[in-house]
């Protein structure tokens, strides 16, 4: 039972992050310590043998249930919270990132130790996220692309953007929602999801095409990420650290991407309470992770093992 709860909670947290421009579900997976398992499971589901596919499917289903619950909650309820309390939300996510970085450095210290020349990949990671954030439209492109009347051209566009966005979502620090904003699809897709949840079928073809783009993007990018973690782990970890550091700037600029844009996060609008709550959640999750490890629960799979 505990593996269901742990993995559903992980998926729930990823969904909340994926629904907010400037934050990545991949970042949450990395912070919570199951990023390698997440990538391996996606790879095994697509390219693995039959036994590997079964193990991966069980893990991803538990993760997926939590993700769906979190995303539906975000689409129906939390989008209003993001609009009305964006500075508090942004401060919480800043707490997530800043408190998690030293924990990740401790976790990966053997990977990073003595390979300080790879810090160039950190700089590259920061630059990538900063550039993507700089390209953000103000106010979500004033409503974005019209997906209500789906033409062939629009369908191809939605498919390709979905491929790019999901590729970003699985990378820590790179927000798929931010890319959807840049391409003018964030607000239309969120509205389409809301309409579908209210049993309005007008946007169903758009959502099907968007889903197919997501699946295609996963197939194309997952093997590349898995290979990078296996063969170039030090460089990849340094790059991920840069992506996460760059996401701090993305979060600060996040309020400017709302449908009704407001000023970027500043010292005056920064919420100390929100920041402490974000940091407290990370420290609490780290404590839970250690407790599970002491009980014999695999932090990667969430499965409890019997210790002699």
Buried (B, 14 or more C-beta within 10 A) or exposed (E): EEBEEBBBBBBBBBBBBBBBBBBBBBBBBBBBBBBBBBBBBBBBBBEBEEEBBEBBBBBBEBBBBBBBBBBBBBBEEBBEEBBEBBBBBBBBBBBBBBBBBEBBEEBBEEBBEEEEEBEEBBBBBBEBBBEBBEEBBEBBBEEBBEBEEBEEEBBEBBBBBBBBBBBBBBBBBBBBBBBBBBBBBBBBBBBBBBBBEEEEEEBEBBBEBBEBBBEBBBBEBBBEBBEBBEEBBBBBBBBBBBBBBBBBBBBBBBBBBBBEBBEBBEEEBBBEEBBBBBBEBBBEBBEBBEEBEEEEBBBBBBBBEEEE
